[in-house]
Amino acid sequence: MHLPTVARLVKKSFRYPFRAVRNGIGAVKFSMLDLAQERERLFAYLSDAFDADTDRFQRELETSEFKQWTQQRRQDLAGFKGPYRFGSTGEWDCEALYYLVRASRPRTVVETGVCYGASSSYILEALAHNGSGRLYSIDLGNAPDEPPNDFFVHPAHRRHWLLLIGDSKEVMPPLLEGLGQIDLFHHDSLHTYEHMMWEYETAFAHLNPTGALSSDDVGIILKLSEPFRRSPFADFCDAHGWIWQGVRNFGMAVNGSPDIARLRRQRIHSTGAAREDRFSEAPTRVQRRA
């Protein structure tokens, strides 16, 4: 591993001991998973929920210049000068999010927790392939000596992205009220049971019944005193009758009603058949800290 990266990990361990322990447990847990089997479960879920051609999506991503670009950015992140910073969403989970966006064809996406823009970048790339869509992201903002929030976001996609800096409890409600209805909500901000449930509930009130809900870190321990407590994502989805699937550390869910499932497939097919290049016409507005 890159030596400066090791040094920063050690510093983070002293500064955030719980995070270090939790991440260590998670690393051991996820290393025991068969990623090929996890991808099969991911693709099976997307195929069933959205009639998705997952093999085509995989070929599309694996051979893309975008993937090469993001891999280079991960190398650049490891060598970024600065005393301290958090990690970013892993490549596998970012790809899972890409496949979900390609399969579900959302027009309006809201996510919380940007960090350096890894998940944002994959969402935007998928929207570009879909031919339409807009991403609204919420983050607390990075320190001056950290990489910026758009570090991973490809320059070609920045004009289709609105970044809002602030606490999600303050920013989300007015944003959702202004949007009216969204097609996909992705959580990756503060990982406590209470906050995750609050974000799911708040977004759910504006979520299109034929849309999708997703979340990062659905397989981690949220409190060391409650190591076996069930994921809030699973509890939320079960309470609302949404069919969910966890793959590695990524969770996704759709409405389980047969009638909604039929409408969802109709929307997906009609959107794909009537695809237009509206993505290039999306207005530009990115909010940054002064």
C-alpha positions as a LaTeX table, in Angstrom:
\begin{tabular}{lrrr}
\hline
Residue & $x$ (\AA) & $y$ (\AA) & $z$ (\AA) \\
\hline
Met1 & 0.00 & 0.00 & 0.00 \\
His2 & 1.07 & 3.57 & $-0.66$ \\
Leu3 & 3.13 & 4.64 & 2.43 \\
Pro4 & 1.50 & 8.07 & 2.86 \\
Thr5 & $-1.85$ & 6.28 & 2.75 \\
Val6 & $-0.75$ & 3.92 & 5.53 \\
Ala7 & 0.36 & 6.89 & 7.61 \\
Arg8 & $-2.99$ & 8.59 & 7.15 \\
Leu9 & $-4.85$ & 5.39 & 8.10 \\
Val10 & $-2.86$ & 5.21 & 11.34 \\
Lys11 & $-3.69$ & 8.83 & 12.14 \\
Lys12 & $-7.36$ & 8.19 & 11.43 \\
Ser13 & $-7.29$ & 5.17 & 13.74 \\
Phe14 & $-6.12$ & 7.32 & 16.65 \\
Arg15 & $-8.54$ & 10.13 & 15.85 \\
Tyr16 & $-11.56$ & 7.90 & 15.24 \\
Pro17 & $-11.01$ & 4.60 & 17.13 \\
Phe18 & $-14.59$ & 3.34 & 16.67 \\
Arg19 & $-14.43$ & 3.97 & 12.94 \\
Ala20 & $-11.12$ & 2.11 & 12.78 \\
Val21 & $-12.51$ & $-0.91$ & 14.64 \\
Arg22 & $-15.72$ & $-0.92$ & 12.61 \\
Asn23 & $-13.88$ & $-0.63$ & 9.31 \\
Gly24 & $-11.49$ & $-3.38$ & 10.36 \\
Ile25 & $-14.36$ & $-5.74$ & 11.15 \\
Gly26 & $-16.03$ & $-4.81$ & 7.89 \\
Ala27 & $-12.87$ & $-5.42$ & 5.90 \\
Val28 & $-12.56$ & $-8.94$ & 7.33 \\
Lys29 & $-16.24$ & $-9.66$ & 6.72 \\
Phe30 & $-16.26$ & $-8.44$ & 3.14 \\
Ser31 & $-13.00$ & $-10.21$ & 2.30 \\
Met32 & $-14.74$ & $-13.50$ & 2.99 \\
Leu33 & $-17.42$ & $-12.87$ & 0.36 \\
Asp34 & $-17.28$ & $-14.35$ & $-3.12$ \\
Leu35 & $-17.60$ & $-11.23$ & $-5.27$ \\
Ala36 & $-18.63$ & $-13.24$ & $-8.32$ \\
Gln37 & $-21.57$ & $-14.65$ & $-6.36$ \\
Glu38 & $-22.39$ & $-11.20$ & $-5.01$ \\
Arg39 & $-22.49$ & $-9.85$ & $-8.56$ \\
Glu40 & $-24.75$ & $-12.73$ & $-9.63$ \\
Arg41 & $-27.20$ & $-11.83$ & $-6.84$ \\
Leu42 & $-27.02$ & $-8.17$ & $-7.84$ \\
Phe43 & $-27.73$ & $-8.93$ & $-11.48$ \\
Ala44 & $-30.51$ & $-11.39$ & $-10.63$ \\
Tyr45 & $-32.26$ & $-8.72$ & $-8.54$ \\
Leu46 & $-31.93$ & $-6.03$ & $-11.23$ \\
Ser47 & $-33.10$ & $-8.40$ & $-13.95$ \\
Asp48 & $-36.17$ & $-9.35$ & $-11.96$ \\
Ala49 & $-37.06$ & $-5.84$ & $-10.77$ \\
Phe50 & $-36.37$ & $-3.93$ & $-13.99$ \\
Asp51 & $-36.03$ & $-6.51$ & $-16.80$ \\
Ala52 & $-32.46$ & $-5.20$ & $-17.04$ \\
Asp53 & $-29.91$ & $-6.41$ & $-19.56$ \\
Thr54 & $-27.17$ & $-6.59$ & $-16.93$ \\
Asp55 & $-24.67$ & $-8.36$ & $-19.18$ \\
Arg56 & $-24.79$ & $-5.42$ & $-21.58$ \\
Phe57 & $-24.37$ & $-2.95$ & $-18.72$ \\
Gln58 & $-21.35$ & $-4.85$ & $-17.45$ \\
Arg59 & $-19.67$ & $-4.95$ & $-20.87$ \\
Glu60 & $-20.42$ & $-1.27$ & $-21.30$ \\
Leu61 & $-18.75$ & $-0.34$ & $-18.01$ \\
Glu62 & $-15.81$ & $-2.72$ & $-18.21$ \\
Thr63 & $-14.74$ & $-1.43$ & $-21.63$ \\
Ser64 & $-15.40$ & 2.26 & $-20.97$ \\
Glu65 & $-12.88$ & 5.07 & $-20.83$ \\
Phe66 & $-14.79$ & 6.21 & $-17.74$ \\
Lys67 & $-13.67$ & 3.18 & $-15.73$ \\
Gln68 & $-10.06$ & 3.78 & $-16.71$ \\
Trp69 & $-10.44$ & 7.43 & $-15.72$ \\
Thr70 & $-11.87$ & 6.62 & $-12.26$ \\
Gln71 & $-9.17$ & 4.02 & $-11.60$ \\
Gln72 & $-6.56$ & 6.68 & $-12.34$ \\
Arg73 & $-8.37$ & 9.06 & $-9.99$ \\
Arg74 & $-8.18$ & 6.46 & $-7.21$ \\
Gln75 & $-4.42$ & 6.34 & $-7.72$ \\
Asp76 & $-4.33$ & 10.13 & $-7.67$ \\
Leu77 & $-6.32$ & 10.14 & $-4.43$ \\
Ala78 & $-3.79$ & 7.86 & $-2.76$ \\
Gly79 & $-1.04$ & 10.31 & $-3.65$ \\
Phe80 & $-2.97$ & 13.48 & $-2.87$ \\
Lys81 & $-0.91$ & 15.73 & $-0.61$ \\
Gly82 & $-2.41$ & 16.42 & 2.79 \\
Pro83 & $-2.20$ & 15.16 & 6.37 \\
Tyr84 & $-5.56$ & 13.44 & 6.67 \\
Arg85 & $-8.71$ & 12.41 & 4.83 \\
Phe86 & $-11.47$ & 9.84 & 4.81 \\
Gly87 & $-11.76$ & 7.00 & 2.33 \\
Ser88 & $-14.23$ & 6.92 & $-0.55$ \\
Thr89 & $-16.90$ & 4.45 & $-1.61$ \\
Gly90 & $-15.22$ & 1.32 & $-2.92$ \\
Glu91 & $-15.14$ & 0.49 & $-6.61$ \\
Trp92 & $-17.37$ & $-2.59$ & $-6.27$ \\
Asp93 & $-20.16$ & $-0.71$ & $-4.49$ \\
Cys94 & $-19.88$ & 2.19 & $-6.96$ \\
Glu95 & $-20.33$ & $-0.24$ & $-9.83$ \\
Ala96 & $-23.39$ & $-1.74$ & $-8.12$ \\
Leu97 & $-24.86$ & 1.75 & $-7.94$ \\
Tyr98 & $-24.05$ & 2.30 & $-11.62$ \\
Tyr99 & $-25.91$ & $-0.88$ & $-12.57$ \\
Leu100 & $-28.91$ & 0.15 & $-10.45$ \\
Val101 & $-29.12$ & 3.55 & $-12.15$ \\
Arg102 & $-28.78$ & 2.02 & $-15.61$ \\
Ala103 & $-31.48$ & $-0.54$ & $-14.81$ \\
Ser104 & $-33.98$ & 1.77 & $-13.08$ \\
Arg105 & $-33.60$ & 4.76 & $-15.45$ \\
Pro106 & $-34.34$ & 7.50 & $-12.90$ \\
Arg107 & $-34.94$ & 11.06 & $-14.06$ \\
Thr108 & $-34.34$ & 12.67 & $-10.65$ \\
Val109 & $-31.77$ & 11.28 & $-8.20$ \\
Val110 & $-30.95$ & 12.53 & $-4.71$ \\
Glu111 & $-27.97$ & 11.30 & $-2.72$ \\
Thr112 & $-26.49$ & 12.19 & 0.66 \\
Gly113 & $-22.81$ & 11.86 & 1.51 \\
Val114 & $-20.57$ & 12.85 & $-1.37$ \\
Cys115 & $-17.11$ & 12.86 & 0.22 \\
Tyr116 & $-14.89$ & 13.01 & $-2.89$ \\
Gly117 & $-17.61$ & 12.23 & $-5.42$ \\
Ala118 & $-16.99$ & 8.54 & $-6.18$ \\
Ser119 & $-20.64$ & 7.48 & $-6.00$ \\
Ser120 & $-21.74$ & 10.75 & $-7.63$ \\
Ser121 & $-19.44$ & 10.05 & $-10.56$ \\
Tyr122 & $-20.91$ & 6.61 & $-11.24$ \\
Ile123 & $-24.47$ & 7.89 & $-10.93$ \\
Leu124 & $-23.75$ & 10.66 & $-13.44$ \\
Glu125 & $-22.05$ & 8.27 & $-15.86$ \\
Ala126 & $-25.07$ & 5.97 & $-15.73$ \\
Leu127 & $-27.47$ & 8.88 & $-16.27$ \\
Ala128 & $-25.44$ & 9.91 & $-19.30$ \\
His129 & $-25.83$ & 6.43 & $-20.80$ \\
Asn130 & $-29.55$ & 6.54 & $-19.99$ \\
Gly131 & $-29.81$ & 9.74 & $-22.00$ \\
Ser132 & $-31.47$ & 11.86 & $-19.32$ \\
Gly133 & $-31.52$ & 12.60 & $-15.62$ \\
Arg134 & $-30.25$ & 14.94 & $-12.95$ \\
Leu135 & $-28.34$ & 14.30 & $-9.73$ \\
Tyr136 & $-28.79$ & 16.37 & $-6.55$ \\
Ser137 & $-26.16$ & 15.69 & $-3.89$ \\
Ile138 & $-25.88$ & 16.80 & $-0.26$ \\
Asp139 & $-22.66$ & 16.88 & 1.73 \\
Leu140 & $-21.24$ & 18.69 & 4.75 \\
Gly141 & $-18.29$ & 19.85 & 2.66 \\
Asn142 & $-14.59$ & 19.00 & 2.81 \\
Ala143 & $-11.74$ & 20.63 & 4.66 \\
Pro144 & $-9.46$ & 23.00 & 2.71 \\
Asp145 & $-6.59$ & 20.48 & 2.73 \\
Glu146 & $-8.78$ & 17.62 & 1.48 \\
Pro147 & $-9.59$ & 16.66 & $-2.10$ \\
Pro148 & $-12.74$ & 18.52 & $-3.26$ \\
Asn149 & $-16.21$ & 17.00 & $-3.38$ \\
Asp150 & $-15.99$ & 16.69 & $-7.18$ \\
Phe151 & $-12.59$ & 14.96 & $-7.20$ \\
Phe152 & $-14.05$ & 11.84 & $-8.89$ \\
Val153 & $-16.69$ & 13.57 & $-10.99$ \\
His154 & $-15.76$ & 13.53 & $-14.66$ \\
Pro155 & $-15.55$ & 17.05 & $-16.14$ \\
Ala156 & $-18.09$ & 16.12 & $-18.81$ \\
His157 & $-20.73$ & 15.40 & $-16.16$ \\
Arg158 & $-20.33$ & 18.33 & $-13.76$ \\
Arg159 & $-22.90$ & 20.44 & $-15.57$ \\
His160 & $-25.61$ & 17.87 & $-14.79$ \\
Trp161 & $-24.98$ & 17.89 & $-11.05$ \\
Leu162 & $-26.23$ & 20.11 & $-8.24$ \\
Leu163 & $-24.10$ & 19.90 & $-5.09$ \\
Leu164 & $-25.63$ & 21.34 & $-1.92$ \\
Ile165 & $-23.34$ & 21.94 & 1.07 \\
Gly166 & $-24.94$ & 21.52 & 4.48 \\
Asp167 & $-26.49$ & 19.13 & 6.98 \\
Ser168 & $-28.96$ & 16.77 & 5.31 \\
Lys169 & $-31.50$ & 17.45 & 8.08 \\
Glu170 & $-31.52$ & 21.08 & 7.03 \\
Val171 & $-31.01$ & 20.69 & 3.28 \\
Met172 & $-33.05$ & 17.59 & 2.37 \\
Pro173 & $-36.59$ & 18.72 & 3.33 \\
Pro174 & $-36.62$ & 21.95 & 1.25 \\
Leu175 & $-34.82$ & 20.24 & $-1.64$ \\
Leu176 & $-37.37$ & 17.43 & $-1.76$ \\
Glu177 & $-40.25$ & 19.86 & $-1.43$ \\
Gly178 & $-38.90$ & 21.79 & $-4.39$ \\
Leu179 & $-38.41$ & 18.67 & $-6.51$ \\
Gly180 & $-41.81$ & 17.24 & $-5.64$ \\
Gln181 & $-41.06$ & 13.65 & $-6.63$ \\
Ile182 & $-37.80$ & 11.75 & $-7.08$ \\
Asp183 & $-37.03$ & 8.42 & $-8.74$ \\
Leu184 & $-34.03$ & 7.26 & $-6.73$ \\
Phe185 & $-32.68$ & 8.10 & $-3.28$ \\
His186 & $-29.21$ & 6.96 & $-2.25$ \\
His187 & $-27.95$ & 7.25 & 1.34 \\
Asp188 & $-24.27$ & 7.43 & 2.25 \\
Ser189 & $-24.00$ & 10.11 & 4.96 \\
Leu190 & $-24.02$ & 9.69 & 8.76 \\
His191 & $-24.25$ & 5.99 & 9.60 \\
Thr192 & $-26.28$ & 5.77 & 12.78 \\
Tyr193 & $-29.51$ & 3.81 & 13.03 \\
Glu194 & $-31.55$ & 6.90 & 13.84 \\
His195 & $-30.12$ & 9.11 & 11.11 \\
Met196 & $-30.34$ & 6.47 & 8.42 \\
Met197 & $-33.99$ & 5.81 & 9.28 \\
Trp198 & $-34.67$ & 9.56 & 9.23 \\
Glu199 & $-33.18$ & 9.94 & 5.76 \\
Tyr200 & $-35.05$ & 6.91 & 4.40 \\
Glu201 & $-38.37$ & 8.15 & 5.82 \\
Thr202 & $-37.83$ & 11.73 & 4.63 \\
Ala203 & $-36.93$ & 10.68 & 1.10 \\
Phe204 & $-39.65$ & 8.01 & 0.98 \\
Ala205 & $-42.40$ & 10.62 & 1.21 \\
His206 & $-41.22$ & 11.99 & $-2.15$ \\
Leu207 & $-40.15$ & 8.74 & $-3.80$ \\
Asn208 & $-41.92$ & 7.67 & $-6.97$ \\
Pro209 & $-43.71$ & 4.35 & $-6.23$ \\
Thr210 & $-42.03$ & 2.90 & $-9.34$ \\
Gly211 & $-38.63$ & 4.23 & $-8.26$ \\
Ala212 & $-35.86$ & 2.75 & $-6.14$ \\
Leu213 & $-34.15$ & 3.23 & $-2.80$ \\
Ser214 & $-30.49$ & 2.44 & $-2.22$ \\
Ser215 & $-27.98$ & 2.73 & 0.59 \\
Asp216 & $-24.31$ & 2.22 & 1.22 \\
Asp217 & $-22.94$ & 0.61 & 4.39 \\
Val218 & $-25.89$ & $-1.73$ & 4.95 \\
Gly219 & $-23.57$ & $-4.49$ & 6.17 \\
Ile220 & $-21.53$ & $-2.65$ & 8.79 \\
Ile221 & $-21.80$ & $-2.50$ & 12.58 \\
Leu222 & $-23.34$ & 0.83 & 13.53 \\
Lys223 & $-22.62$ & 0.52 & 17.29 \\
Leu224 & $-20.06$ & $-1.75$ & 18.93 \\
Ser225 & $-22.49$ & $-2.24$ & 21.83 \\
Glu226 & $-25.05$ & $-3.65$ & 19.34 \\
Pro227 & $-22.96$ & $-5.75$ & 16.95 \\
Phe228 & $-25.87$ & $-7.96$ & 15.89 \\
Arg229 & $-28.53$ & $-5.30$ & 15.44 \\
Arg230 & $-30.31$ & $-5.58$ & 12.12 \\
Ser231 & $-29.57$ & $-3.03$ & 9.42 \\
Pro232 & $-31.92$ & $-0.02$ & 9.44 \\
Phe233 & $-32.20$ & $-0.45$ & 5.68 \\
Ala234 & $-33.66$ & $-3.93$ & 6.11 \\
Asp235 & $-35.99$ & $-2.75$ & 8.90 \\
Phe236 & $-37.21$ & 0.19 & 6.83 \\
Cys237 & $-37.86$ & $-1.80$ & 3.67 \\
Asp238 & $-39.69$ & $-4.57$ & 5.51 \\
Ala239 & $-41.86$ & $-2.02$ & 7.33 \\
His240 & $-42.94$ & $-0.49$ & 4.01 \\
Gly241 & $-43.29$ & $-3.74$ & 2.08 \\
Trp242 & $-40.43$ & $-2.99$ & $-0.31$ \\
Ile243 & $-38.40$ & $-5.89$ & $-1.70$ \\
Trp244 & $-34.77$ & $-5.33$ & $-0.82$ \\
Gln245 & $-31.45$ & $-6.99$ & $-1.54$ \\
Gly246 & $-28.09$ & $-6.52$ & 0.11 \\
Val247 & $-24.95$ & $-7.28$ & $-1.90$ \\
Arg248 & $-21.62$ & $-6.82$ & $-0.19$ \\
Asn249 & $-22.10$ & $-3.44$ & 1.56 \\
Phe250 & $-24.73$ & $-2.05$ & $-0.83$ \\
Gly251 & $-28.50$ & $-2.23$ & $-0.42$ \\
Met252 & $-31.29$ & $-1.59$ & $-2.94$ \\
Ala253 & $-35.06$ & $-1.85$ & $-2.79$ \\
Val254 & $-38.20$ & $-1.48$ & $-4.91$ \\
Asn255 & $-41.92$ & $-1.50$ & $-4.20$ \\
Gly256 & $-43.09$ & $-5.09$ & $-3.81$ \\
Ser257 & $-46.64$ & $-4.59$ & $-5.10$ \\
Pro258 & $-47.33$ & $-6.64$ & $-8.26$ \\
Asp259 & $-49.30$ & $-3.73$ & $-9.73$ \\
Ile260 & $-46.42$ & $-1.30$ & $-9.08$ \\
Ala261 & $-43.96$ & $-3.84$ & $-10.50$ \\
Arg262 & $-45.96$ & $-3.91$ & $-13.73$ \\
Leu263 & $-46.02$ & $-0.11$ & $-13.90$ \\
Arg264 & $-42.30$ & 0.00 & $-13.16$ \\
Arg265 & $-41.49$ & $-2.30$ & $-16.07$ \\
Gln266 & $-43.76$ & $-0.31$ & $-18.37$ \\
Arg267 & $-42.00$ & 2.91 & $-17.37$ \\
Ile268 & $-38.56$ & 1.37 & $-17.90$ \\
His269 & $-39.42$ & 0.06 & $-21.35$ \\
Ser270 & $-41.16$ & 3.24 & $-22.47$ \\
Thr271 & $-38.26$ & 5.36 & $-21.23$ \\
Gly272 & $-35.77$ & 3.18 & $-23.08$ \\
Ala273 & $-37.79$ & 3.17 & $-26.30$ \\
Ala274 & $-38.26$ & 6.95 & $-26.25$ \\
Arg275 & $-34.70$ & 7.76 & $-25.23$ \\
Glu276 & $-33.63$ & 11.25 & $-26.17$ \\
Asp277 & $-30.38$ & 13.06 & $-25.60$ \\
Arg278 & $-31.90$ & 15.35 & $-22.97$ \\
Phe279 & $-28.92$ & 14.81 & $-20.68$ \\
Ser280 & $-26.82$ & 17.29 & $-22.63$ \\
Glu281 & $-29.49$ & 19.94 & $-22.18$ \\
Ala282 & $-29.57$ & 19.86 & $-18.38$ \\
Pro283 & $-28.92$ & 23.30 & $-16.85$ \\
Thr284 & $-25.68$ & 23.93 & $-15.01$ \\
Arg285 & $-25.57$ & 24.84 & $-11.35$ \\
Val286 & $-23.11$ & 23.54 & $-8.76$ \\
Gln287 & $-22.98$ & 25.07 & $-5.33$ \\
Arg288 & $-19.55$ & 25.18 & $-3.75$ \\
Arg289 & $-18.26$ & 26.56 & $-0.51$ \\
Ala290 & $-16.78$ & 30.02 & $-0.63$ \\
\hline
\end{tabular}
